[in-house]
Amino acid sequence: MPSPQKTSVHQEQPVVPPTRRDEVAAAGSELIGGPLGRAAWVGRSWFTPVRVIALVAIGMFALGMVQKLPCYNWAWFRGSSSQYTHACYSDIPHLFLGRGFADGLVPYFDRLTGDMEYLEYPVLTGLFMQIAAWLTAPFDGDLQYREQMYWLVNAGMLLICAVIIAVCVTRTQRNRPWDGLLVALAPAFALTATINWDLLAVALTAAAMLMWSRGRVLVFGVLIGLATAAKLYPVLLLGPLLVLCWRAGKYREYGAALLGAAGAWLVVNVPVMLLAPEGWKKFYTFSQERQVDFGSFWLIITQRTGEELDVELVNTYATLLVILACAGIAGLSLTAPRRPRVGQLAFLVVAAFILTNKVYSPQYVLWLIPLAALARPRWRDFLIWQGCEVVYFLGIWMYLAYTTSGDKHQGLPPEGYQLAIAAHLLGTLYLCAVVVRDILMPERDVVRQDGSDDPAGGVLDRAPDVFALGRAAHPGRHTVQTAEGPRVEWGTGEPTSG
């Protein structure tokens, strides 16, 4: 009689609804009839997780557009204070005129009037803005009507990006598709989606993470290169992957990803760099010369001391702080008892950049939302963080209302705005802390509690360690959650079912 076969680690785990894993999700499901029962008939409906989450994302995006309705109707065009008191400000209609799109100017090539001189956005974002201007061109009318149409066209294009983000997160971690609901239902996502054009870079980054999870490392690199051509932050993800691939010995795969990223970035940037060098470099010089601005702890220091900080000094200190944070994350990655997941390190690195940067625009939260859903897919922690971000979202607009209301001083004074900044900083630090705890205590990681290793890890998933430090210096050491509790195992580095 043959001996019983051990369950293969490569066997797919069943998809478990979030209402059976998360007490907050279970409580929230009472609004639609309660948690899914054990006898429920699943898997045979048109309403698959991907389709449901895509529809929810569209619905939440539409609610975000409705929230901007007072500004769309009048507040964008009648002074500055009203768009802040209604918390519906957007850069999009203002830059239609302010960056020359209303006059048919070509970004990076045509010089602007005023102090800005050239468009201060990366090349791929500039192309996105220009395509929206071309689509707006058939709408003839006065300037206000054209600004409204420009915002609507951009909103339509950004909606596509929002759906891509939600779908990519849904499909990135196998057996956990419902984690995509964290993105689709995130209140800060709906509130900030149409403030600026960040969703383009976020969509490309989310698609890149999906490709990495499928082992398509070159495509991942190309998408990261394109995302970096739209916004600078996606290049940060190459750092965590370097450390993880180093620990797993996946040097060739990392090289392919790096080559793809560099090639894609160069293909997009070199033509503009050669043909319009002054316009191309504006984004980089503007980033360096920009003074301490909204949302940063640097602004709290400035307002509390009453002294302007030297921008060069802030640049230096901010760079040193983010380097130290990244070094700490690298050390954590190499000494953790089990190799961290890709989503965990990606979130920590981007959060470190946001926390130390000299400016935090309210839409920057979009950078973190998909990564947070991959790093810590737990509704309680996610909603705590989102609550802090909503506080900041309201705080910045009320503070701007205070600064633009003249002698009336209607809105939030500087001391109140500093508390809103502190809420954003503490909320982000809290989520970072629980992610670090999951790395140090893998048995607490909700993604790994079913015996998974790194569902979004691609070539890193179940790969044995070849290099580690300290307590993780034995290749293949890992902790497995069993019915009896956590158990440390050795050998291949692949988790086994308990």
TORDOKOL-922114 format. One record per residue (C-alpha): x negated, y, z negated. Coordinates in steps of 0.001 Angstrom, whole numbers, plus 500000, padded with zeros to 6 digits. Layout:
REM residues N
XYZ/...
This chain:
REM residues 498
500000500000500000/498421503329501003/497648505783498232/499843508874497985/498613511753500094/497879515044498421/499830518010499692/497827519851502353/496841523369501493/497628524342505065/501222523187504778/503562526142504954/505296527039501724/509049527649501919/510288531213502053/511700532104498631/514164535033498463/512901537927496312/515927537642494024/514476534339492773/511036535807492143/511589539349490939/513895540359488097/514294543907489430/515245542583492876/517705540190491230/519297543026489240/519488545261492305/521144542488494333/524223542780492103/525257545703494340/525736543255497228/527050540220495373/524153539014493265/521110536780493836/521105534173496586/522298530850495219/520492527534495564/523246526186497811/523273529207500098/523012528405503803/519956530302505004/517898530263508150/520786529949510613/522035533508510807/521296536300513259/520329538352510221/516737537176509901/514410539039507500/512768540923510365/516094542117511781/517546543022508403/514472544971507368/514316546750510733/517955547808510342/517354548963506762/514330550975507909/516427552649510607/519152553436508075/516738554931505548/515007556940508270/518395558305509326/519110559318505722/515781561140505707/516851563023508816/520150563944507151/518162565308504199/516462567683506676/519807568900508021/519866572273506165/516501573135507670/517488571882511124/520572574074511106/519037577291509803/516413577203507023/513401576655509331/514270579838511176/515315582310508454/512354583121506262/510252580632504357/511811580242500913/515035578473501934/513264575507503534/511475574951500228/514494575300497953/516274572725500125/513127570485500089/513438569942503841/510261571519505204/508563570000508280/505420571010510145/506854569804513438/509096572724514513/506662575345513221/503669573903515075/505671573666518301/505237577411518460/502139577849516320/499980575405518311/501015576530521768/503306573685522832/506184576126523354/503961578091525767/502745575050527686/499183575170526331/497131571962526518/495694570774523163/491887571001522774/491467572655526182/493453575879525803/492438578344523122/495114579459520677/495719582965519465/495009583644515808/492539582128513371/493092578448514210/491648578706517765/492323575031518604/494619572213517494/493315570824514180/494503567220514642/492654564119515908/492897563340519602/495530560583519537/497829562633517315/497366565559519697/498407563306522577/501486562215520605/502415565861520036/501864566670523710/504025563769524913/506808565015522651/506408568490524180/506708567045527686/509881565170526671/511263568382525192/510595570420528346/513948569593530074/515849571150527149/516179574767528165/517366577463525812/516161579945523229/513138579238521045/515177577995518076/516986575436520223/513700574221521716/512171573869518250/515184571825517162/514873569596520223/511134569189519655/511786567998516117/514486565591517331/512230564146520033/509431563699517533/511861562139515053/512873559597517700/509246558719518390/508455558544514683/511477556286514134/509874553771516489/506700553991514401/508718553466511201/510339550300512557/506956548993513707/505551549550510215/508424547745508487/508347544816510932/504559544447510745/504585544368506938/507451541858507051/505416539527509258/501962540011507754/502226537839504641/503733534529505706/506411533121503430/506965536598501926/508899538415504674/511188540181502215/508254542222500922/508950544410503946/511986545740502083/509596547610499795/508592549684502817/512044550002504341/513676551116501079/510841553288499752/512418556670498915/509189558569499586/509045556967503042/512446558378503994/511738561796502481/508349562363504142/508629560495507466/509315563590509592/507163566150507782/504184565502510051/502851562926512502/501190560536510020/503494557642510919/501579557136514186/498361556244512351/500286554246509726/502017552192512449/498717551415514179/497184550442510832/500128548189509939/499858546513513347/496137546053512765/496786544369509405/499243542025511120/496657541110513739/494046540449511073/496471538142509271/496822536157512513/493054535842512933/492911538180515947/489916540121514708/489060541932517948/492630543205518374/492532544283514744/489411546308515455/490912547948518536/494015548972516590/491949550331513693/489894552336516171/493066553779517688/494488554504514222/491281556339513302/491672558368516486/495060559466515091/494067559989511434/490757559520509657/491807557282506748/492198553921508636/488425553660509118/488199553132505350/489674549638505773/486472548472507443/484677548841504101/486729546274502118/486602543868505029/482808544122505085/482628543048501438/485189540261501835/483559538921504998/480190539091503258/481505537007500370/483095534500502771/480236534475505295/482464535703508147/479799537906509705/480666537217513339/484347537991512793/483531541254511067/481158542197513877/483897541639516438/486302543825514454/483692546569514090/482886546446517802/486569546687518714/487114549650516386/484105551575517673/484980550862521302/488619551926520981/487709555123519107/485116556051521727/487449555375524664/489991557810523231/487583560482521991/484698560639524471/486674562169527397/487916565039525206/484553565291523474/482816565830526825/485434567985528548/486536570130525587/483858569878522872/484978572975520947/488577571820520776/487588568227519950/485458569122516941/488080571462515426/489612568658513353/486262567808511778/485183571391511100/488632572243509736/488470569275507347/485103570460506037/486006574150505779/489482573674504285/489752575136500813/491043573272497764/494721572822498489/498004571338497326/498322568132495352/494737567550494239/493245567525490758/490828570107492154/493769572508492400/494630571888488751/491058572836487836/491266575958489989/494581577087488527/493664576302484935/490294578058485077/491367580905487338/488201580478489404/487907579534493058/485756576440493557/483084576574496229/484339574444499124/480891573007499886/480497571962496266/483945570356496256/483137568504499485/479972567144497917/481613566103494658/484621564581496404/482316562570498666/480275561352495707/483408560387493802/484849558350496656/481464556660497218/481295555738493534/484873554438493657/484110552340496732/480958550998495094/483033550003492078/485576548275494339/482750546444496118/481326545311492777/484766544164491689/485150542230494945/481855540369494546/482261539545490865/485970538694490699/486691535077489703/488469534616493018/487937536546496224/490451539441496297/493092539635498965/492683541983501923/495776544003501003/494527544563497458/491197546063498499/492718548056501366/495128549709498939/492416550467496374/490065552091498885/492706554328500474/494051555234497016/490527556188495911/490219558483498913/493581560108498176/492864560573494468/489499562271495040/490384564333498109/490668568129497892/494170568105499364/497204565841499051/499968566697501470/503292565048500501/503351562855503615/500031561221502642/502073558807500534/502947557128503847/499368555877504076/499767553872500885/503312552484501109/502606549547503505/499348548748501696/501110548830498317/503696546344499615/500850543984500541/498757544608497433/501396544449494687/504800543305496005/506565543734492689/509635545973492616/509135547324489092/505607548592489698/506443549815493181/509446551816491965/507507553346489067/504964554632491574/507651555774493997/509418557656491210/506221559595490541/505874560387494245/509456561667494445/508696563931491480/505712565283493387/507749565683496583/510270567878494762/507547569648492784/505553570932495750/508611572431497463/509846574071494278/506357575481493698/506241576882497242/509700578359496659/508270580060493553/505304581503495484/507474582780498372/510396584216496412/508591587430495522/509492589117492266/512434586765491752/510051583868490947/512696581294491765/511298577789491651/508576575910489801/505734577944488245/502102576762488494/502256574971485132/505232572917486303/503541572137489612/500481570920487736/502705568429485919/504064567246489280/500490566728490519/499713564823487316/502751562588487934/501447561740491415/497937561050490112/499104558932487176/501574556957489298/498883556103491831/496390555239489084/498985552980487458/499470550997490657/495692550797491106/495378549469487562/497844546616488068/496146545678491359/492767545577489604/494308543448486857/495596541006489487/492093540772490948/490516540080487566/493341537725486552/494426535973489795/497056533970487942/498968537260487471/499026537930491227/502597537321492420/501406536470495936/499226533645494659/501627532120492174/502976529661494765/499487528282495479/498719530662498360/495259532174498777/495562535268500993/498508535084503409/497317538327505054/493665537265505056/493460535697508503/490006534154508828/489463534772505102/492503532777504002/491304529624502192/487731530240503326/485054529093500832/482747531642499239/479126531730500377/478034534704498262/479234536106494967/477812537644491806/478035536956488094/480910534795487001/481944534308490625/478504533034491643/479748529485492279/481174529169495809/484682527861495792/485625528778492244/489258529785492099/492260529799489797/495424527900490707/498803528519489080/500419525217488108/503491524226486113/501227523787483089/499612527225483565/496527528571485348/493770526091486214/490252526815487493/489149524586490361/485920524264492306/484825523037495695/486113524263499022/487557527521497828/490976526361499027/493864526441496564/495684523178496005/499245522705494929/499638521835491265/
